[in-house]
Amino acid sequence: MIRLLPFVLLAIIITAPVDGGNSGQVSFEDDVLPILNAYCVMCHLPGAEQGDLGLYPDAWARMVDVPSKQSPLLLVKPGSPDDSYLYIKLIDSGESVGGSGLLMPIQQAPLNQDQIEIFRLWIEQGAENN
């Protein structure tokens, strides 16, 4: 066991994040879209577009650089989570930025901090369709 300790420590150092916990580039397809599909799509499908936001067939194109119909903000303003109505609705009711309604998602428990952080990082990193 003692002989393995240097190798275990080396493995920990090699695999540890170098940016204080930020896991790097957030992918829309791999990180954001699964959350949208699990928590949001059921209220934002064609014919059930709550808040006039449909997420099908192309969620990215329907959110990024698109004006909100509930607030003077864009739904997603690349590079600026605090100016993105989608992000605001995940952490607040939206009233603080001229919108209305409830914290999203309303049909389920609020997203956890890790999920909210994925959205924040994705927007902060430019809200790319990657």
Backbone hydrogen bonds, N-H to C=O, Kabsch-Sander energy under -0.5 kcal/mol:
donor,donor_aa,acceptor,acceptor_aa,energy
4,L,1,M,-0.6
5,L,1,M,-0.9
5,L,2,I,-0.6
8,V,4,L,-2.4
9,L,5,L,-2.7
10,L,6,P,-2.2
11,A,7,F,-2.3
12,I,8,V,-2.1
13,I,9,L,-2.4
14,I,10,L,-2.6
15,T,11,A,-2.0
16,A,12,I,-1.2
22,N,19,D,-1.0
31,D,27,S,-2.3
32,V,27,S,-1.6
33,L,28,F,-3.6
35,I,31,D,-0.6
35,I,32,V,-0.7
36,L,32,V,-2.2
37,N,33,L,-2.9
38,A,34,P,-1.9
39,Y,35,I,-2.5
40,C,36,L,-2.2
41,V,36,L,-2.4
43,C,40,C,-1.6
44,H,40,C,-0.7
44,H,41,V,-0.9
48,A,45,L,-2.9
50,Q,43,C,-2.5
50,Q,48,A,-1.8
52,D,49,E,-1.8
53,L,50,Q,-1.4
54,G,52,D,-0.6
55,L,44,H,-3.8
59,A,55,L,-0.5
62,R,58,D,-1.5
63,M,59,A,-0.5
63,M,60,W,-1.4
64,V,60,W,-2.5
65,D,76,V,-2.8
66,V,63,M,-1.4
68,S,73,L,-2.6
74,L,83,D,-0.7
75,L,66,V,-3.7
76,V,63,M,-1.3
79,G,123,I,-3.5
80,S,77,K,-2.5
83,D,80,S,-1.3
84,S,81,P,-1.8
85,Y,74,L,-2.8
85,Y,83,D,-0.6
86,L,75,L,-2.6
87,Y,75,L,-0.5
88,I,84,S,-2.3
89,K,85,Y,-2.5
90,L,86,L,-0.8
90,L,87,Y,-0.9
91,I,87,Y,-0.9
91,I,88,I,-1.0
92,D,88,I,-2.0
97,V,94,G,-1.5
98,G,95,E,-1.5
99,G,94,G,-2.7
104,M,89,K,-3.2
116,I,112,N,-2.4
117,E,113,Q,-2.4
118,I,114,D,-1.6
119,F,115,Q,-1.6
120,R,116,I,-2.4
121,L,117,E,-2.9
122,W,118,I,-2.6
123,I,119,F,-2.5
124,E,120,R,-2.8
125,Q,121,L,-2.6
126,G,123,I,-1.9
127,A,122,W,-2.9
130,N,128,E,-1.3
